């Protein structure tokens, strides 16, 4: 199986530290500002296209979605680790919780709902972890050993959490899949939503692939859109 995306082979430079800091601290703010001005399409193009795809491909040399065509079943069987099972179970709990908390929109825009289901849900699930993990690894892998490495791992972890929190609070929170507060279910949702991204770091390092992360994430996205009847179409562009 190809291994050129495995974290051990990544050698970040000072440029990567700068880009990662911009991705974590500036990009979410800018995305939220752009949404207010233009709608969601342009910020998503920046988030997915520029940061998650172009920058990660440029700096890491791969997106981590290599396929071993000679042993496809064996490749994906290796991803079915106990950690994958645990994270998938937690994601299943989130789906159950979402049934009680998500706002149903009533499938008011069936075409938009279908497009959200078949286009946005997988694109989001298989893209955004790329920039999340790049941000963490740019700091965590800057030094390979010693106290400096420990400090940089801490900084990378803080920026990783900041990026995930800020992009959801300042951008996605403005228009994506509204939820009602339901005691216990809402608390469980936020606790698990904090745990799963941390698990992504360890799962990625265990498998050397982005596939397991995307599979776990797409499950939640698809379930959320199916449960809510949500359509992203009205939010893509703002006119006037």
N, C-alpha and C positions, 0 to 999 in steps of 0.2 A: 504494500500500500504506500502511496506517495507520502513523504513525511516533511516536505519542504515548508510546511506551515507550522510545524511543531515549535512551541515556544523556545525550546533550547537552542534552536538555530537562528533565532531573531537577535540581531545586534543593533539595538537602537542607538541613535546619535543625539547630539544636542538638538538638532532640528526636530527629531521626534518628540522630545520633551516639550518644545514650544508648541508644536501642532497639537499634542495631546492636551496641553493646558488650555489652548484655544477651544478645542472640541468640548472640553468639560465645562469651562467657565464662561465663554463668550458665545459660542454657537447656540446654546439653548435660549439665551436672552435675545439674540438676533432672530432666531426662528420664531419666537413669540411676537416680536415686533413686526416681522414680515407677515405673519398671519393676520395681524390687525390691519395691515395695509393692503394685502393682496389675496388673502385666503391661504389655504393649506398647501396648494400645489407647489409653489415655488420653494417654501421652506422644506417640504418633503424632498424635492429634487436636490436641495443642498444637503440635507441630512443623509438620504440614501445614496444619491449619486456622487456628490463630491466627497463627503467625509467617509461614508461606509464603504463605497466601492472604489472610487478613484484613488483616494489617499491611501487606503489600506493596501490596495493592489500595488501601488507605487512603492510604498515604504516596506512592505513585508514580502512582496514578490508573488503572493498568492492570496486567494480569498479563503482557503481552507475547505473548499468543497470539491476536492479531488475525488475521482471515482476510479476504483480498481476494476476495470472492465473484465479482467480475467478471473476475478474472484469477488464478484459483487456481493453475493450472499455472505461470504466470509467477512468482508469488510464491515458490513452493517451488523453482523452478529457480534463483532468485537466491540461495537458501541453499546451493547446491551449489558452494561456493567451494573452492579448493585447501586452505584450512585445515580446512574440514569434511571433505574427503576424507582428510587426514592424521590427524585425530582419530578418524574412523571406522575407519581402518586400524589405529590403535593399539588401539581398542576391540576390533577383531577379533582382534588378537594376545592381548588379555586373555581373550577367550572361549576361544581355543586353550589358553592357559595354564591356565584354569580347569578344562578337561577333565582335566588331570593333578593338580590340587591340591584341587578341591572334594570334600568328603565326601559320598558317596552315601547317602541315607537310605532307599533302597529303595522309595520311593513308598508308605510305610506308611499315609498318610492321603490317598487319592486325591481326596476332596472338598476337603480343605484345600489340597492341591497345586493343583488347578484354580482355586480362589478366589485363591490366592497369585499364580498366573500371570496371571489375567485382571483382578484388582482391584489387589492390592498393587503388582505390578511396574510398571504404567503410572502409578499414582498417585505412587509414589515418584519415578519417573524424570522426571515432568513438574512436580513440586512443589518438591523440595528445593533445586534451583538458584535458585529465586526468592529465598529468604532468603539464600542464599550471595551472590548478586550484589548484593542490596540492602545487605548488610553491607559489601561492598567499595565500592560506589558512594557510600554515605552519607559515607564519608571521602574517597574519591578525587575526588568531584565537589563537595566542600564549597567548595574554592577552584578557580577556573578557570584560574589561571596563577600563575607565580612559584614561589619556593622553598617557600612554605607549601603549595602544591599537591603538590610533590614529597614533602614530609614526610607529608602526609595520605594520599597514594597508598601510601607505605610502611606506614603504620599500618593502612590499609584492607587491604592485602595480607596483613599479619601476622594480622589478625583473621579474614580469609577462610580462611587456612590453619588457624588455630586452631579455627574453627568446624567445618570439615570433619574435621579430625583428632579433635577432642574428641567430636563426635557419633558418630563411628564407634567410637572407643575406649571411651567411657563408656556408650553406648546400643546401637548396632547390634552391637557386638562381643560383647554378652552372649547373643545368641540367633540371629543371622542368618548363614546360609550358612557353616558351619564349613569350614575348609580344613586340609589336611595340609601340613607343610613338605616341599617337594621342591626340592632344590638346583637352582639356576639359574631354574627356573620361578617359585618364590616371589620371588626377587630381582627378576626381570623384572616380576612382577605389581606389586610395590610401587613400582618406578621409574615404570612407566607410570601407575599410579594417582596419582602425584604430578604427572605432566606434564599429564594430561588436564584436571583442574580449572583449571590455569593457562591452558590453551588455551581453556577455556570463556569466560574474561574477554575474550580477543581475538576469539573467534568471535561473542560477543554484541555486542560493539562494532562488528564488521564488518557484521553483518546487522540489528541493532536488533530482534531477535526471540528469544524463548525456544524456538521450535520446533526449530531445529537442535540445541540442547543436549539437549532432551528426547528427540529421535530417537536420538541417540548413546547416551544413558544407558539408554533402554528396551531397546535391543539387548542390553546387558550383563545387565540384570535378567532379561529373558526367557530368555536363554541359561543364566544361572546357575540359575534355577528348573528349567528343562527338564533340565539336566545332573544336578542334585543330587536331584531329586524332593522338594525342600524344601517344607514346609508351615509357614506362619506361625501357623496357627490355634491350636495348643496354647500359644502364648506371648502371646496377646492379653489374656487375663484370668487373674488369680491369685485363687483362692478359698481363704479360710482362711489 
